[in-house]
Amino acid sequence: MFYKLNNQNDIQLLISAFHFAGQRLGTEQPGVQADCSKIVHSIRLANVLAVEGNISNVQIIVAAILQCTLTDTLTSMEDIRAIFGVTVWDTVREIVDNNALQSMDQRASQLSRRAKLIKLADIICTLRSLNSSAPTDAMGAGGNHERQAHCQPYARRISGAGGCI
């Protein structure tokens, strides 16, 4: 199943976000080594939101793509604001700022609905990636169990006690 964008502006915004992420996560930014896994993660994240989650708000999908770029490159918040606008910037800022809070409960309780959707999609992608990666030691999945143990309770807290976002 493929997601149909509503208009030409949506298509341009989405393609611009992928292009920007590809440039920043690729080799075009001095001092940053290309990381195709981050680009693939951004694509999977967009797919989880748009296709599996049936999210039709392109600005949410673009914010998801760009938050990966912001955390993994030298991209600034002002770059995102200037190129993609205030709504996308605000969502990306919320996700990145929220990561700095200490408590998992604090982080989960202060997220907007837009940010919760992105965080949950990111956790889904991370868990899928961990489940499909090869074991790294003789005992099994190595550090994957620790990452999974962190992701699952956080996802429960984000989605709320009743499972609603």
C-alpha positions as CSV (number, residue, x, y, z in Angstrom):
1,M,0.0,0.0,0.0
2,F,1.3,3.4,-0.9
3,Y,0.3,6.8,0.6
4,K,-1.1,9.4,-1.8
5,L,-0.1,13.0,-1.1
6,N,-2.8,15.6,-1.2
7,N,-1.2,18.2,-3.4
8,Q,2.0,19.4,-5.1
9,N,3.2,21.4,-2.1
10,D,3.0,18.2,0.0
11,I,5.1,16.3,-2.5
12,Q,7.7,19.1,-2.7
13,L,8.0,19.4,1.1
14,L,8.4,15.7,1.5
15,I,10.9,15.3,-1.3
16,S,12.8,18.4,0.0
17,A,13.0,16.8,3.5
18,F,14.4,13.5,2.0
19,H,16.8,15.4,-0.2
20,F,18.0,17.5,2.7
21,A,18.4,14.4,5.0
22,G,20.3,12.6,2.2
23,Q,22.7,15.5,1.8
24,R,23.3,16.0,5.5
25,L,23.5,12.3,6.3
26,G,25.5,11.6,3.1
27,T,29.0,12.8,2.2
28,E,28.1,16.3,1.2
29,Q,28.6,17.8,4.7
30,P,32.2,18.4,5.6
31,G,33.4,16.4,8.6
32,V,30.5,14.0,8.5
33,Q,31.0,10.5,7.2
34,A,28.2,9.0,5.1
35,D,25.7,6.8,7.0
36,C,23.2,5.0,4.8
37,S,21.6,3.3,7.8
38,K,20.4,6.7,9.1
39,I,18.9,7.5,5.7
40,V,17.2,4.1,5.6
41,H,16.0,4.7,9.2
42,S,14.4,8.0,8.0
43,I,12.7,6.3,5.1
44,R,11.3,3.5,7.4
45,L,10.2,6.1,9.9
46,A,8.2,8.0,7.2
47,N,6.7,4.7,6.1
48,V,5.6,3.7,9.6
49,L,3.9,7.1,10.0
50,A,2.3,7.5,6.6
51,V,1.5,3.9,5.5
52,E,1.2,1.9,8.7
53,G,-0.1,4.7,10.9
54,N,-2.2,6.4,8.2
55,I,-0.8,9.8,9.2
56,S,-1.7,12.3,6.5
57,N,-0.1,15.4,8.0
58,V,3.0,15.8,5.8
59,Q,4.6,18.2,8.4
60,I,4.7,15.4,11.0
61,I,6.4,13.1,8.5
62,V,8.9,15.8,7.5
63,A,9.6,16.5,11.2
64,A,10.3,12.8,11.7
65,I,12.7,12.7,8.8
66,L,14.5,15.9,10.0
67,Q,14.8,15.0,13.7
68,C,17.1,12.1,12.6
69,T,19.1,14.6,10.6
70,L,19.4,17.1,13.4
71,T,20.6,14.6,16.0
72,D,23.1,12.9,13.7
73,T,24.7,15.8,11.8
74,L,25.9,19.4,12.2
75,T,22.5,20.7,11.1
76,S,21.2,23.5,13.3
77,M,17.6,24.2,14.4
78,E,17.8,27.5,12.5
79,D,18.6,25.5,9.3
80,I,15.4,23.6,9.8
81,R,13.3,26.6,10.6
82,A,14.6,28.6,7.6
83,I,14.1,25.8,5.1
84,F,11.0,23.9,6.4
85,G,9.1,26.5,8.4
86,V,7.9,27.1,12.0
87,T,5.5,24.1,12.4
88,V,8.1,21.5,11.3
89,W,10.8,23.4,13.4
90,D,8.6,23.4,16.5
91,T,8.0,19.7,16.3
92,V,11.6,18.8,15.7
93,R,12.6,21.2,18.6
94,E,10.2,19.5,20.9
95,I,11.6,16.0,20.1
96,V,15.2,17.1,20.5
97,D,14.6,19.2,23.6
98,N,12.6,16.4,25.1
99,N,15.5,14.0,24.8
100,A,17.5,16.2,27.3
101,L,15.0,15.6,30.1
102,Q,16.2,13.1,32.7
103,S,13.1,11.1,33.6
104,M,11.4,8.8,31.2
105,D,8.1,9.9,32.7
106,Q,9.0,13.5,32.3
107,R,9.8,13.0,28.6
108,A,6.6,11.1,27.9
109,S,4.3,13.4,29.7
110,Q,5.5,16.6,28.0
111,L,5.2,15.5,24.4
112,S,2.5,16.9,22.0
113,R,0.5,14.5,20.0
114,R,2.7,15.2,16.9
115,A,5.9,14.4,18.9
116,K,4.3,11.3,20.4
117,L,3.5,9.9,17.0
118,I,7.1,10.4,15.9
119,K,8.6,9.0,19.0
120,L,6.4,5.9,18.8
121,A,7.2,5.4,15.1
122,D,10.9,5.8,16.0
123,I,10.6,3.1,18.7
124,I,8.8,0.8,16.3
125,C,11.6,1.2,13.7
126,T,14.3,0.8,16.3
127,L,12.8,-2.4,17.7
128,R,12.3,-3.8,14.2
129,S,15.9,-3.0,13.5
130,L,17.1,-4.6,16.7
131,N,15.0,-7.7,16.1
132,S,16.4,-8.2,12.6
133,S,20.0,-7.5,13.4
134,A,22.5,-10.4,13.7
135,P,23.7,-11.5,17.2
136,T,26.9,-9.8,18.2
137,D,28.2,-12.3,20.7
138,A,28.0,-15.9,21.8
139,M,25.2,-15.2,24.2
140,G,22.7,-13.8,21.7
141,A,21.9,-10.3,20.6
142,G,24.5,-8.5,22.6
143,G,23.4,-5.0,23.4
144,N,20.1,-5.4,21.6
145,H,18.4,-6.7,24.7
146,E,19.4,-3.6,26.7
147,R,18.1,-1.3,23.9
148,Q,14.8,-3.3,23.7
149,A,14.4,-3.1,27.4
150,H,14.7,0.7,27.3
151,C,12.4,1.1,24.3
152,Q,9.4,-0.9,25.4
153,P,8.6,0.9,28.7
154,Y,9.2,4.2,27.1
155,A,6.7,3.4,24.4
156,R,4.1,2.4,27.0
157,R,4.6,5.7,28.8
158,I,4.4,7.7,25.6
159,S,1.2,6.0,24.5
160,G,-0.4,6.6,27.9
161,A,-1.9,4.3,30.5
162,G,-4.9,3.7,28.3
163,G,-2.9,3.1,25.2
164,C,-4.2,6.4,23.6
165,I,-2.1,9.2,22.2
